[in-house]
Amino acid sequence: MSMNAPKFRPSVCIDAVFGTLDSAAAIKQVAAAGIQAIEFWGWWDKDLDAIEAARDEHEMQISACCTKFISLVDPATREDYLAGLAESIEAARRLSCPTLISQVGDFRPGANRKAQHDCLVIGLKQAAKLLAGSGVTLVIEPLNELVDHQGYYLVKSDEAFEVIDQVESEDVKVVFDIYHQQISEGQVITNLRNNIDKIGHFHAAGNPGRNELTIGELNYPQIFDAIADTKYEGFVGLEYWPTGDAVNGLREVAGWFGQ
């Protein structure tokens, strides 16, 4: 990368990069790679005591985890989603984790798309009330439906950003997954630059294959330079499946950040 010490930092998704290891062992490996932040998917199936102990031992930060995977485009499940979010906010606060990642659910066949969009907005407006004053930001995630998530509702970033505009809360933003958006729409640098105020977290993986950032068609040093040119100061989550030695692969990316 051409920049020095960017304001944003890398975070390693231990469920993806070190999925065969328990959380404590995975955190140790991230520390060995020279990266000081981790994230993971579900908190409810993890040993949070062990994660906290390993985090503190290695002087790490937990950048993000997920809220419960309940649909936001179905009004019948909205109350369950909000109950799961309330539990997730408490878990995030316990872990000093600033960001909760939310998928929105699959498209409901036979239901009007506008009605599902409106249902998503209504649910997030209610979620914003739970988030207010918590110190936790909820980020909704568009995913590609061509390779990984067939049938998912929220695919394009423009609709995700439109939803954020309609929710009108600084506590609700988008996780911009560079891998997914390269597949769904391309134009990742233009789209992230134009909407950086609505982005609360990034994910990154190589495409095709969802492997190391150094593999494939995406020029990550250039993309990260573009992010550095904005005022973004959060995390970029490295969420991929390594093809080689995971620690060495992470060390290479850490070097881009001066870590």
C-alpha positions in Angstrom: 0.0 0.0 0.0 1.2 3.5 -0.7 -0.1 5.0 2.5 1.4 5.1 6.0 -0.5 4.0 9.1 -4.1 4.3 7.8 -6.7 5.2 10.4 -8.7 2.0 9.8 -7.4 -1.3 10.9 -7.6 -5.0 9.9 -9.6 -7.5 11.9 -9.5 -11.3 11.4 -12.7 -13.3 11.2 -11.6 -16.3 13.2 -14.5 -18.5 12.2 -13.5 -18.2 8.5 -9.6 -18.0 8.6 -9.2 -20.4 11.6 -12.4 -22.3 11.5 -10.8 -25.6 12.6 -9.4 -24.1 15.9 -11.1 -23.2 19.1 -11.5 -19.5 19.7 -8.6 -19.1 22.1 -6.2 -20.9 19.8 -7.4 -18.8 16.9 -6.9 -15.6 18.8 -3.3 -16.7 19.6 -2.7 -17.2 15.8 -4.0 -13.8 14.9 -1.7 -12.2 17.5 1.2 -14.2 16.0 0.4 -12.6 12.6 0.7 -9.2 14.1 -3.0 -8.2 13.9 -4.6 -6.8 17.0 -8.3 -7.3 16.3 -10.6 -10.3 15.7 -14.3 -10.8 14.9 -16.5 -13.8 14.7 -20.0 -14.9 13.6 -22.4 -16.1 16.4 -21.6 -15.2 20.0 -24.2 -17.5 21.4 -22.3 -20.7 20.4 -19.0 -19.5 21.7 -17.2 -19.7 25.1 -17.2 -16.0 25.8 -15.2 -16.4 29.0 -12.4 -18.1 27.0 -12.6 -15.4 24.3 -12.3 -12.6 26.8 -9.4 -14.3 28.5 -7.5 -14.8 25.2 -8.4 -11.3 24.1 -6.9 -9.8 27.2 -3.9 -12.1 27.2 -2.9 -11.0 23.7 -4.1 -7.4 24.1 -6.6 -7.7 21.3 -9.9 -6.0 20.4 -13.1 -7.6 19.3 -14.3 -5.5 16.4 -17.5 -7.2 15.4 -19.8 -10.2 15.9 -23.2 -11.1 14.5 -26.7 -10.7 15.9 -29.1 -13.6 15.6 -30.0 -14.8 12.1 -33.7 -13.9 12.0 -35.4 -12.4 9.0 -36.1 -8.7 8.9 -38.2 -8.8 5.7 -40.9 -10.9 7.3 -43.2 -9.0 9.8 -44.0 -12.3 11.5 -40.4 -12.7 12.8 -39.8 -9.0 13.7 -40.3 -9.4 17.4 -38.0 -12.4 17.5 -35.4 -10.4 15.7 -35.6 -7.5 18.1 -35.4 -9.9 21.1 -32.3 -11.5 19.6 -30.9 -8.0 19.0 -31.4 -7.0 22.6 -29.5 -10.1 23.7 -26.8 -9.4 21.2 -26.4 -5.8 22.3 -25.8 -7.0 25.9 -23.2 -9.6 24.6 -21.5 -6.9 22.5 -21.3 -4.6 25.5 -19.8 -7.3 27.6 -17.2 -7.9 25.0 -16.5 -4.2 24.4 -17.4 -5.0 20.8 -18.6 -1.9 18.9 -20.3 -3.5 15.9 -23.1 -6.1 15.4 -23.4 -7.5 11.9 -26.9 -8.4 10.7 -28.1 -10.3 7.7 -31.6 -9.5 6.8 -33.1 -12.8 5.6 -34.1 -14.5 2.4 -36.5 -13.0 -0.2 -40.0 -14.2 0.5 -41.4 -15.7 -2.7 -44.8 -14.4 -3.5 -44.4 -11.4 -1.3 -44.1 -7.9 -2.9 -40.5 -6.7 -2.9 -41.5 -3.2 -1.9 -43.4 -4.6 1.1 -40.3 -6.5 2.1 -38.2 -3.4 1.7 -40.6 -1.4 3.9 -40.7 -4.2 6.5 -36.9 -4.1 6.6 -36.9 -0.3 7.2 -39.6 -0.6 9.9 -37.7 -3.3 11.7 -34.5 -1.3 11.7 -36.2 1.8 13.0 -37.3 -0.3 15.9 -33.8 -1.7 16.3 -32.4 1.8 16.4 -34.4 2.4 19.6 -32.7 -0.5 21.2 -29.3 0.6 20.0 -29.6 4.2 21.1 -27.1 5.0 23.9 -25.6 1.5 23.8 -22.4 2.4 22.1 -23.1 -0.4 19.6 -23.7 0.0 15.8 -25.8 -2.4 13.8 -24.6 -3.0 10.3 -26.8 -4.7 7.7 -25.0 -6.8 5.1 -25.8 -7.1 1.4 -24.6 -10.5 0.0 -24.1 -11.9 -3.5 -26.7 -14.4 -4.7 -24.8 -15.6 -7.7 -22.2 -17.7 -5.8 -22.8 -17.9 -2.1 -26.3 -16.9 -1.0 -28.9 -17.8 -3.5 -32.3 -16.5 -2.4 -31.0 -13.8 -0.1 -33.0 -10.6 -0.1 -30.5 -7.8 0.1 -28.0 -8.1 -2.8 -27.0 -4.6 -4.1 -25.4 -1.9 -2.0 -27.6 0.9 -3.5 -30.7 -0.6 -1.8 -28.8 -1.1 1.5 -27.8 2.6 1.4 -31.3 3.6 0.6 -32.5 1.6 3.6 -30.0 3.5 5.9 -31.2 6.8 4.5 -34.8 5.8 5.4 -34.0 4.5 8.9 -32.2 7.8 9.8 -30.1 6.6 12.7 -26.4 6.9 13.2 -26.6 3.6 15.0 -27.6 1.6 11.9 -25.2 1.4 8.9 -24.0 -1.0 6.2 -21.2 -3.6 6.3 -19.7 -3.2 2.8 -18.3 -6.6 1.8 -15.9 -6.0 -1.0 -16.0 -9.6 -2.1 -19.7 -9.8 -2.3 -20.1 -6.5 -4.0 -17.5 -7.3 -6.6 -19.7 -10.2 -7.6 -23.0 -8.4 -7.3 -22.2 -5.1 -8.9 -18.5 -4.2 -9.2 -17.5 -0.5 -9.0 -16.4 -1.1 -5.4 -14.2 2.0 -5.1 -16.8 4.4 -6.5 -19.6 2.9 -4.4 -17.7 2.9 -1.1 -16.3 6.4 -1.7 -19.8 7.8 -2.5 -21.4 6.2 0.6 -18.6 6.1 3.2 -20.8 7.9 5.8 -23.2 5.0 5.7 -20.6 2.3 6.0 -19.8 1.0 9.6 -17.6 -2.0 8.7 -15.9 -3.6 5.8 -15.3 -7.3 4.9 -12.7 -8.4 2.4 -11.7 -11.6 0.5 -10.2 -12.5 -2.8 -12.4 -13.1 -5.8 -13.0 -15.6 -7.3 -12.8 -18.2 -4.6 -13.1 -16.2 -1.4 -9.5 -16.8 -0.5 -6.6 -14.6 0.4 -6.7 -10.9 -0.5 -3.6 -11.4 -2.6 -5.3 -13.9 -4.9 -7.7 -12.9 -7.7 -9.0 -9.9 -9.6 -9.4 -7.4 -6.7 -6.5 -4.9 -6.2 -6.8 -4.6 -2.5 -3.9 -2.2 -1.9 -5.6 0.2 -4.3 -9.0 -0.4 -2.7 -7.5 0.2 0.8 -5.8 3.4 -0.4 -9.3 4.6 -1.6 -10.7 3.8 1.9 -7.8 5.6 3.5 -8.6 8.7 1.4 -12.0 8.9 3.2 -12.6 9.7 6.9 -13.4 6.0 7.7 -11.7 4.9 10.9 -13.2 1.6 11.6 -12.2 -2.0 10.7 -11.8 -4.1 7.6 -12.7 -7.7 8.5 -10.6 -10.3 6.7 -13.2 -13.0 6.1 -11.8 -15.6 3.8 -10.8 -19.2 3.6 -7.0 -19.5 3.3 -5.4 -21.7 0.6 -2.0 -21.7 2.3 -0.4 -21.0 5.7 -3.0 -18.8 7.4 -0.6 -16.9 9.6 1.9 -16.1 6.8 -1.0 -14.9 4.7 -2.2 -12.6 7.4 1.3 -11.3 8.0 1.5 -10.1 4.4 -1.8 -8.1 4.7 -0.8 -6.8 8.1 2.3 -5.3 6.5 0.0 -3.2 4.2 -1.3 -1.5 7.4 2.2 -1.0 8.9 1.4 -3.6 11.6 
